[in-house]
Amino acid sequence: MRKFFGIALWSLVLVAVPMVAAAAEPAGDSYLGIGAGLAIGAGLAVGLAGLGCGIGQGLTAGNTTAGIARNPGAAGSMFVNFILAMVLIESISIYGLVIALLLYGKIPG
């Protein structure tokens, strides 16, 4: 887990440092303008939301399957909770998509 956070932190640094350097220059002379930052933000919103949803759905499906395998009589009540959890997890990806579309609408040009 520590290695994952290290990779995530360095990825953020590698994305943020060029954006900060581009922000220090005048807007007309910069290769990375506000549109590039918004595009990166939109991509990260969808990507991270999808990653989180995939992990959450995998854990939920695996644990529900294991619970039904241990106690087949509780499959009915577990199924209702499973569907409710999947709907709530999927709403996270919809929020990421909405944020990405809002950011995309602000990209100039």
N, C-alpha and C positions, 0 to 999 in steps of 0.2 A: 504494500500500500504506500509505503514511503517513496518507493521508486516511481509510482504513478504520479504522486504529487510533485516530485522533482521534475518529471517530464512535462507535466501540465504547467508548472511555473516557468520553466525555460521556454516552452512554446509561447506563453503569454509575453515573456520578455522579448522574444524574437519578433513578435507581431507588434508590440507596443513601441519599441525603441525607434524603428523607422517612422512610425506615425508621429512620434514626438519630434523627431528631427525634421520631418516635413512641415510640422506645424510652426516651427521656428522661422521658416522662410516665408516670404510674401506669397500670398495665395496664387498669383499669376505665374510665378516662376517654379512652383512646386510640382513635381511629378505626382506625388500622392496628395491629392486635395481632399476636401471633405467627402467627396463622392466615394473615394476609395475606402475611407474609414467606415462610411455607412454600409458599403458593400461587404466589407469584412465583418461588420457587426451583424448584418442580416444572415450571412453564411454561418457565423458562429451560433446565432440564435437557433437556426434550424438544426444545425449539426449537433450541438450539445443537447438540445431538447430530444432529438431522435436517439442519441446515445443513452441519455437517462431513461427514456421510455423503454428502449430495448433491454437495458439491464433490469429495470423494474418489472417488466412483463416476464422476462425469463425467470427471475426469482419467484415471482408470484405463481407462474404456471408450474414450476418445479416443485415448490412447496405444497401446492394444492394437490398435485399428482401424488406426491409422497404421502400426504395426509389421507387421501382416498385409498391408497394402497394399504395403509395401516388399519384404516377403519372404513370399510366399504359401506357400512350402514349410514355414515354421516355424509355421504356423497351429495345428497340433495341440498343440505344446508351449506355445505362447502361450495357448491356450484354457484349458489346465489351470491355468496361473498366474493367468489372468484370473478364473476361477471361485474359486480360493482367495483372491485379493485381495478379491473382492466379498463373500465370506463374512466375512472378517476386518473389512472396513469396516462391514458391516451389524451386526456384533456391537457396535459403538460405539453405534448407535442403541438396541439392546436394553439396554445398560447405562444409557443415559439414561432409558429407560422404567422400568427397575427403580428407579432413584433417584427418579424422579417419583412412582411408586406408593408407595415408602417414605415420602416426604415427605407425600404425600396422606393416608396413614394416620395421620399425627401431627397433622393439622389438627383443632383442637377443634370440637365442635359437631355 
